[in-house]
Amino acid sequence: MRIIATLVCLLLIVLPASAQSLLESLEREITALTRKVQTGVVAVEGGALVSPGSIPSTGLVPPQNETARRWLEAMRLLNLPSPISRKGTGFIVDRDGSILTSADIVRGAETCTVRFANGQRASARVVSVDDVTNLALILCSESTPPPLTLGDSDRVEPGGLVLCVGTLGGFERSVVLGIVSGRERTGALGQQQFLSNLLQISAPIGAGSSGAPVVNSRGEVVGVIVASIAPGMVFSPPSTARGSAVPSLGTSLEMSMFGTTGGALAVPINDVRAVLDDMRAGKLRRPFLGIMPADHDGEGAEVVRVVPNSPAARGGIRLGDVVVALNRTPVRRAADVTAFLRRMKPGDRVEIDVVRGKNRLKVSVQLGERSSAP
């Protein structure tokens, strides 16, 4: 009994010391990781979404983004001031001054402003915008800090710890420790933009963190924040009578209106690597079908939205159709549709097998092209 009592006493003494040592070691690792990453992160200002006094009294708001129209119209009705500035985050990806950021921040602009960790401000040119990933590439001609190292997002697993460096409560380069909650998430931005194969990050991601890097324990970028988990009370997800739904994602504008969220979604860096050279050259060519798919109760991907006058609409695809094959390749879920399209080129012809009611039909369409111009 004396031996057992002695061991218990020793454990009570050793365990707190061990726990303290573990915490100190973790703190040193996170601090070193933060120092390594922060210099390569920049704040991005894309200018005002709407210039002062440009909201007409008729209620027709100039921006094409549906969310922006809703918010700006609400602000006009409530007699709130405008403009709403577009501010976000970016990070340096090469020594030539290429910077990745969120497309929401710079869409429609030719230039933007970046601010480095040392406070220096510089102008950057918008090179390309990619609606498939909701990312943009901008180029700063002035001298920039060393780029961040790109990692391998295929090695990211749910439960892994990651570091996000963005803007929280208006404070730039804020560091947040998060957890990878899931992979291969899908969601809709507005009425026409569909994002897939996303990493779900559980962390207090704040307004201005759109475009922020998600970093692993080795200091490598494994993802880029492109959306927040939108409050369901404001925007209900698109759905059909069958009950299929695509989660509604929050844009950087919504993040700025609601502040900190309970999590965010990030594009895996491997999806960016595949098109990074084309983005640098400003020659990114993405195929365009024009449907928003959702996971179906059975096999296939249900069409929950068809973009008017798109290749899909012209080919006869209807709301509620279930896509079960593309060029004879079986489709089991919504992510299969976007994965297939990533392998295609504009102008390619696609044979689509759909189930409509009790009938199985074949539809042939020629893919269009998404614009990647600033």
Residue pairs with C-beta under 8 A, 6 or more apart in sequence:
29 217
30 163
30 175
30 177
33 163
33 215
33 217
33 219
34 163
34 165
34 175
36 219
37 148
37 163
37 165
37 213
37 215
37 219
38 117
38 165
38 173
38 175
39 116
39 117
39 145
39 146
40 91
40 92
40 145
40 146
40 147
40 148
40 213
41 89
41 90
41 91
41 117
41 148
41 165
41 166
41 173
41 212
41 213
42 89
42 90
42 91
42 92
42 99
42 114
42 115
42 116
42 117
43 87
43 88
43 89
43 90
43 114
43 115
43 167
43 172
43 173
43 208
44 87
44 88
44 89
44 90
44 99
44 101
44 102
44 105
44 106
44 112
44 113
44 114
44 124
44 138
44 211
45 85
45 86
45 87
45 105
45 112
45 113
45 114
45 115
46 86
46 87
46 88
46 105
46 106
46 107
46 109
46 112
47 85
47 86
47 109
47 112
47 113
48 82
48 83
48 84
48 85
48 86
49 63
49 68
49 72
49 83
49 84
49 85
49 86
49 253
50 61
50 62
50 63
50 68
50 72
50 82
50 83
50 84
51 83
52 81
52 82
52 83
53 82
54 62
54 82
54 83
55 61
55 62
55 72
55 73
55 75
55 76
55 82
59 73
59 76
61 68
61 69
61 72
61 73
61 76
63 69
63 72
65 104
65 107
65 190
65 251
65 253
66 190
66 191
67 189
67 190
67 235
67 251
67 253
67 254
68 84
68 253
71 84
71 253
71 254
71 257
72 82
72 84
75 81
75 82
75 84
76 82
84 253
84 256
86 104
86 105
86 106
86 252
86 253
87 105
87 167
87 207
87 208
87 252
87 256
88 101
88 102
88 104
88 105
88 167
88 208
88 209
88 210
88 211
88 212
88 252
89 101
89 102
89 165
89 166
89 167
89 172
89 208
89 209
89 210
89 211
89 212
89 213
89 225
90 99
90 100
90 101
90 102
90 105
90 114
90 138
90 211
91 99
91 100
91 101
91 147
91 148
91 165
91 211
91 212
91 213
91 221
91 224
92 98
92 99
92 144
92 145
92 146
92 147
92 148
93 99
93 100
93 147
93 148
93 150
93 276
94 147
94 280
95 144
95 146
95 147
96 139
96 280
97 124
97 139
97 140
97 141
97 142
97 143
97 144
98 127
98 137
98 138
98 139
98 147
98 280
99 114
99 124
99 137
99 138
99 139
99 140
99 144
100 135
100 136
100 137
100 211
100 224
100 272
101 135
101 136
101 137
101 138
101 210
101 211
102 134
102 135
102 136
102 210
102 211
102 224
102 225
102 226
102 252
103 129
103 130
103 131
103 133
103 134
103 135
103 136
103 226
104 134
104 210
104 251
104 252
104 253
105 112
105 136
105 210
105 211
105 252
106 112
106 126
106 129
106 136
106 138
106 374
107 129
107 136
107 374
108 374
109 126
109 374
110 125
110 126
110 374
111 123
111 124
111 125
111 126
112 123
112 124
112 126
112 138
113 121
113 122
113 123
113 124
114 121
114 122
114 123
114 124
114 138
114 140
115 121
115 122
115 172
116 122
116 144
116 145
117 145
117 173
122 140
122 142
123 140
124 138
124 139
124 140
125 138
125 139
125 141
126 136
126 137
126 138
126 374
127 136
127 137
127 138
127 139
127 279
127 280
127 282
127 374
128 136
128 137
128 278
128 279
128 280
128 282
128 283
128 284
128 372
128 373
128 374
129 135
129 136
129 371
129 372
129 373
129 374
130 136
130 275
130 279
130 284
130 286
130 370
130 372
131 193
131 286
131 370
131 371
132 195
132 286
132 338
132 342
132 370
133 195
133 224
133 226
133 267
133 271
133 272
133 275
134 189
134 193
134 195
134 226
134 227
134 267
135 211
135 224
135 226
135 267
135 272
135 279
136 374
137 276
137 279
137 280
148 213
148 215
148 219
148 220
148 221
149 218
149 219
149 220
149 221
150 220
150 221
150 269
150 272
150 273
151 216
151 218
151 220
151 221
151 222
151 269
152 220
152 222
152 269
152 270
153 199
153 222
153 223
153 268
153 269
153 270
153 271
154 268
154 270
155 222
156 162
156 180
156 183
156 199
156 216
156 222
156 223
156 268
157 180
157 183
158 180
158 181
158 182
158 183
159 179
159 180
160 179
160 180
160 216
161 177
161 178
161 179
161 180
161 217
162 177
162 178
162 179
162 180
162 201
162 203
162 214
162 215
162 216
162 222
162 223
163 175
163 176
163 177
163 178
163 214
163 215
163 216
164 175
164 176
164 178
164 201
164 203
164 205
164 209
164 212
164 213
164 214
164 215
164 225
164 264
165 173
165 174
165 175
165 176
165 212
165 213
165 215
166 173
166 174
166 176
166 205
166 206
166 208
166 209
166 210
166 211
166 212
166 225
167 173
167 174
167 206
167 207
167 208
167 209
167 212
168 174
168 176
168 204
168 205
168 206
168 208
168 209
168 260
169 206
169 207
169 259
169 260
170 207
170 208
172 208
174 206
174 209
176 203
176 204
176 205
177 203
178 201
178 202
178 203
178 205
178 214
178 263
179 201
179 202
179 203
180 199
180 200
180 201
180 202
181 200
181 201
181 202
181 263
182 199
182 200
183 197
183 199
183 200
184 196
184 197
184 198
184 335
185 196
185 197
185 198
185 199
185 200
185 247
185 265
186 194
186 195
186 196
186 197
186 198
186 246
186 247
186 294
186 295
186 334
186 335
186 338
187 194
187 195
187 198
187 227
187 246
187 247
187 248
187 249
187 265
188 194
188 195
188 237
188 238
188 246
188 247
188 248
188 249
188 292
188 305
189 195
189 227
189 249
189 251
190 251
191 238
191 305
192 292
192 305
192 307
194 246
194 292
194 293
194 338
195 226
195 227
195 249
195 265
195 267
196 334
196 335
196 338
196 339
197 267
197 268
197 271
197 335
197 338
197 339
198 226
198 227
198 265
198 266
198 267
198 268
199 214
199 222
199 223
199 265
199 266
199 267
199 268
200 229
200 263
200 264
200 265
201 214
201 223
201 225
201 263
201 264
201 265
201 266
202 262
202 263
203 263
203 264
204 260
204 261
204 262
205 212
205 225
205 228
205 255
205 260
205 261
205 263
205 264
206 255
206 259
206 260
206 261
207 252
207 255
207 256
207 257
207 258
207 259
207 260
208 252
208 255
208 256
209 225
209 255
209 264
210 225
210 226
210 227
210 228
210 251
210 252
210 255
211 224
211 225
211 226
211 252
212 224
212 225
213 221
213 223
213 224
213 225
214 221
214 222
214 223
214 224
214 225
214 266
215 221
215 222
216 222
221 269
222 268
222 269
223 266
223 267
223 268
223 269
224 266
224 267
224 269
224 272
225 264
225 265
225 266
226 265
226 266
226 267
227 249
227 250
227 251
227 264
227 265
228 249
228 250
228 251
228 254
228 255
228 258
228 261
228 263
228 264
228 265
229 247
229 249
229 250
229 261
229 262
229 263
229 264
229 265
230 247
230 248
230 249
230 250
230 254
231 250
231 258
231 261
232 248
234 254
235 248
236 248
237 245
237 246
237 247
237 248
238 245
238 246
238 248
238 292
238 294
238 304
238 305
239 245
239 246
239 294
239 304
240 294
240 302
240 304
240 319
240 320
241 320
242 296
242 297
242 302
242 320
243 297
244 294
244 295
244 296
244 297
244 302
244 304
245 294
245 304
246 292
246 293
246 294
246 304
246 334
249 265
250 258
250 261
255 261
271 342
274 342
275 284
278 284
278 285
279 372
282 372
282 373
283 372
284 372
285 345
285 346
285 369
285 372
286 346
286 369
286 370
286 372
287 341
287 344
287 345
287 346
287 348
287 367
287 368
287 369
287 370
288 310
288 311
288 346
288 367
288 368
288 369
288 370
289 310
289 311
289 312
289 337
289 341
289 350
289 365
289 367
289 368
290 306
290 307
290 310
290 311
290 312
290 313
290 317
290 368
291 303
291 305
291 306
291 307
291 310
291 312
291 317
291 323
291 337
292 303
292 304
292 305
292 306
292 307
293 301
293 302
293 303
293 304
293 323
293 334
293 337
293 338
294 301
294 302
294 304
294 334
295 301
295 302
295 333
295 334
296 302
296 322
296 333
298 322
299 324
299 330
299 331
299 332
300 322
300 323
300 324
300 331
300 332
300 355
301 322
301 323
301 331
301 333
301 334
301 336
301 337
302 320
302 321
302 322
302 323
303 312
303 317
303 318
303 319
303 320
303 321
303 322
303 323
303 354
304 319
305 319
306 312
306 313
306 317
306 318
306 319
307 313
310 368
311 365
311 366
311 367
311 368
312 365
314 365
315 352
315 363
315 364
315 365
316 363
317 352
317 354
317 363
317 365
318 356
320 356
321 354
321 355
321 356
322 354
322 355
322 356
323 331
323 337
323 352
323 353
323 354
324 330
324 331
324 353
324 354
324 355
324 360
325 331
325 352
325 353
326 336
326 337
326 340
326 350
326 351
326 352
326 353
327 340
327 350
327 351
328 351
328 353
329 336
329 340
330 336
331 337
331 340
341 367
344 350
344 367
345 367
346 367
346 368
346 369
346 370
347 366
347 367
347 369
348 366
348 367
349 364
349 365
349 366
349 367
350 364
350 365
350 366
350 367
351 362
351 363
351 364
352 362
352 363
352 364
352 365
353 360
353 361
353 362
354 360
354 361
354 362
354 363
355 361
